[in-house]
């Protein structure tokens, strides 16, 4: 994403922030912010050269506060691009879900206990760590459809539950990244892979797959939480 338009409503005024991002190198980006008071644009154009207006002060504070929050956030996550790889094949029990991307981790935590209790009651054996298969990603509103999957050893007798389904997941060739941090923001690796695909002229499917190695219910140092993120390559 190189452009982002944001509307912020403060009291009776609407402010439009146009963020323009350009990459200087692999680790540094330049950000320009163009700001307009949609209700008093002409008056601000006249006033700003001659005085420090409330509009100018508010704009500078908003950008400054955002920068501080962004730097704090970046200290809590780490994304490492690892290049081309292949996702694993697995037979799995899964629960289909949909919602905003930021709600994904909450949905996983909510259904983790359900999956483990139903599967363990029938003595089914896990065959790997849980993963999320995104089947649809609307980047415009950041909403997703996804399957929260538990790999299991296939059995002739599978427990029936109204929320749980079963299927064979077939591995695919994909771009891979390693993510460390709270799983709520694992989509930071999605965008890193989109950027990497663009730089390497790799055609991808925007349906990421995530493999998790920590249980968020146990807490702990989030930078030690590990997930492998895959973005399928189109054939």
Buried (B, 14 or more C-beta within 10 A) or exposed (E): EEEEEEEEEEEEBBBBBEBEEEEEEEEEEEEEBEBBBEEBEEEBEEBEEEEEBEBBEBBEEBBEEBEEEEEEEEEEBBBEBEEEBEBBEBBBBBBBBEEEBEBBBBBBBEBBEBBBEBBEEEEBEBBBBBBBBBEEBEBEEEBBBBBBBBBBEEBEEBBEBEEBBBEEBEBBEBBBBBBBBBBBBBBBBBEBBBBBBEEEEBEBBBBBBBBBEBBBEEEEEBEEBBBBBBBBBEE
